[in-house]
Amino acid sequence: MSRQLSVIGTGVIGNGWIARALARGWDVVAFDPAPEAPARTRAFVDNAWPSLERLGLAEGASPARLTFVDSLEAAVAGADLIQENVPERLALKREILAALDTAAEAEVIIGSSTSGFKPSDLQQDCAKAPGRVIVAHPFNPVYLLPLVELVGGEATASEQTERARGLYQALEMRPLVVRREIEGHIADRLMEALWREALHLVNDGVATTEEVDAAVVYGCGLRWSLMGTFLTFHLAGGDAGMRHMLEQFGPALKLPWTKLEAPELTEELIDKVVEGCEYQAAGRPVSELDRRRDDFLVELLDLVQKYWPEAEGLEGRI
Ligand SMILES: NC(=O)c1ccc[n+]([C@@H]2O[C@H](COP(=O)([O-])OP(=O)(O)OC[C@H]3O[C@@H](n4cnc5c(N)ncnc54)[C@H](O)[C@@H]3O)[C@@H](O)[C@H]2O)c1
């Protein structure tokens, strides 16, 4: 029996969820108040579909199984899973999640794509079944990147997180259940740290946006796609592994290499960063860059599977 994903908010991330669920053979019902939303989503799915075909579609998968409706209440009727993707503003998220909680059957999981908010803050105004409102944080492009961080709030029972895990696995994702709620979860904390330092390097005139990107693409980024920061540094210690690495490079951690506090986003810095990215894009529209990135990611996912086949589950040891 086919399942239904209800998608609330169809911007970059909502559309990514839609493309993923359609490719897995789910029905999708979507709601977004923007008049251009349905046409924008259909163009988005068309752009993503060739990569999804290469990855392999589920039986019966079709872009035709998407329906747009004109209210949030209509969107959640019959849902197996609800995914909220409205703009990252706490008051708006709370309002929408409270309305979804009222409208949806009490046992249906409501995942929020929020990049930074804690689930307990999102559950605040939900009167009916607050525990089923959890963070389910994906990564762009959602239809190709497998990771989803699942974070339960104060009202969430472990049974609800477990049920959520099963649903996201059915969407062929790799759920990472975050043990404790913190702003920014796990991955955004890491990405934000790198992003702040990158902005400082541009702001201080040390490097252009292109040079910072080259440092990632031809250096650390290549290894990160197979091994994360810990295992990568374990190898950097030679045969003695992480212990030697920490002895050798540990003292540098105390040197003031990194600033960690974000630079002021002055007009000058914004212009530098925007002009840098436009130079790098060289007139290619984002949709063209999306397709190039997608082709690359499809092959990269195969490579990760080939070279690290034993990394099946994400559940680590305590
Ligand atoms: N962009 C990313 O890389 C990224 C990655 C992971 C998570 N997220 C999270 O996903 C969420 C959405 O981000 P985005 O980048 O897709 O934003 P976006 O601005 O591209 O899309 C937001 C969409 O929400 C719609 N919307 C506004 N009010 C609404 C309402 N009342 N009901 C329904 N829809 C409404 C807008 O019309 C728009 O289509 C945010 O919480 C963000 O933190 C973003």
The ligand as a Tripos MOL2 file, in Angstrom:
@<TRIPOS>MOLECULE
LIG
   44    48     1     0     0
SMALL
NO_CHARGES

@<TRIPOS>ATOM
      1 N1         18.1860   25.7660    2.5100 N.am      1 LIG1
      2 C1         18.8720   24.8280    3.1430 C.2       1 LIG1
      3 O1         19.9820   24.4740    2.7680 O.2       1 LIG1
      4 C2         18.2790   24.1250    4.3500 C.ar      1 LIG1
      5 C3         18.8480   22.8960    4.7420 C.ar      1 LIG1
      6 C4         18.2550   22.1860    5.7960 C.ar      1 LIG1
      7 C5         17.1430   22.6980    6.4410 C.ar      1 LIG1
      8 N2         16.6150   23.9100    6.0400 N.ar      1 LIG1
      9 C6         15.4150   24.3980    6.7500 C.3       1 LIG1
     10 O2         14.2850   24.1730    5.9220 O.3       1 LIG1
     11 C7         13.2850   25.1750    6.1700 C.3       1 LIG1
     12 C8         12.8790   25.8410    4.8650 C.3       1 LIG1
     13 O3         14.0260   26.4310    4.2910 O.3       1 LIG1
     14 P1         14.1330   26.7460    2.7270 P.3       1 LIG1
     15 O4         15.5870   26.9940    2.4680 O.co2     1 LIG1
     16 O5         13.4010   25.7140    1.9370 O.co2     1 LIG1
     17 O6         13.3160   28.1270    2.6550 O.3       1 LIG1
     18 P2         12.5870   28.7960    1.3730 P.3       1 LIG1
     19 O7         12.5180   30.2400    1.6710 O.co2     1 LIG1
     20 O8         13.2430   28.3250    0.1150 O.co2     1 LIG1
     21 O9         11.1000   28.1650    1.4060 O.3       1 LIG1
     22 C9         10.1350   28.4600    2.3760 C.3       1 LIG1
     23 C10         8.7670   28.1980    1.7560 C.3       1 LIG1
     24 O10         7.7840   28.3060    2.7860 O.3       1 LIG1
     25 C11         6.6320   28.8980    2.2210 C.3       1 LIG1
     26 N3          5.7860   29.4480    3.2670 N.ar      1 LIG1
     27 C12         5.8380   30.6630    3.8680 C.ar      1 LIG1
     28 N4          4.8390   30.7830    4.7670 N.ar      1 LIG1
     29 C13         4.1450   29.6110    4.7380 C.ar      1 LIG1
     30 C14         3.0130   29.1140    5.4350 C.ar      1 LIG1
     31 N5          2.3920   29.8680    6.3270 N.pl3     1 LIG1
     32 N6          2.5450   27.8680    5.1530 N.ar      1 LIG1
     33 C15         3.1850   27.0960    4.2370 C.ar      1 LIG1
     34 N7          4.2660   27.5230    3.5350 N.ar      1 LIG1
     35 C16         4.7410   28.7510    3.7940 C.ar      1 LIG1
     36 C17         7.2010   29.9500    1.2700 C.3       1 LIG1
     37 O11         6.2300   30.3300    0.2890 O.3       1 LIG1
     38 C18         8.3860   29.1840    0.6650 C.3       1 LIG1
     39 O12         7.9970   28.4790   -0.5110 O.3       1 LIG1
     40 C19        13.8930   26.1300    7.2040 C.3       1 LIG1
     41 O13        13.4730   25.7640    8.4800 O.3       1 LIG1
     42 C20        15.3900   25.8860    7.0680 C.3       1 LIG1
     43 O14        16.1030   26.1280    8.2600 O.3       1 LIG1
     44 C21        17.1420   24.6230    5.0030 C.ar      1 LIG1
@<TRIPOS>BOND
     1     1     2 1
     2     2     3 2
     3     2     4 1
     4     4     5 ar
     5     4    44 ar
     6     5     6 ar
     7     6     7 ar
     8     7     8 ar
     9     8     9 1
    10     8    44 ar
    11     9    10 1
    12     9    42 1
    13    10    11 1
    14    11    12 1
    15    11    40 1
    16    12    13 1
    17    13    14 1
    18    14    15 2
    19    14    16 1
    20    14    17 1
    21    17    18 1
    22    18    19 2
    23    18    20 1
    24    18    21 1
    25    21    22 1
    26    22    23 1
    27    23    24 1
    28    23    38 1
    29    24    25 1
    30    25    26 1
    31    25    36 1
    32    26    27 ar
    33    26    35 ar
    34    27    28 ar
    35    28    29 ar
    36    29    30 ar
    37    29    35 ar
    38    30    31 1
    39    30    32 ar
    40    32    33 ar
    41    33    34 ar
    42    34    35 ar
    43    36    37 1
    44    36    38 1
    45    38    39 1
    46    40    41 1
    47    40    42 1
    48    42    43 1
@<TRIPOS>SUBSTRUCTURE
     1 LIG1         1 GROUP 0 **** ****
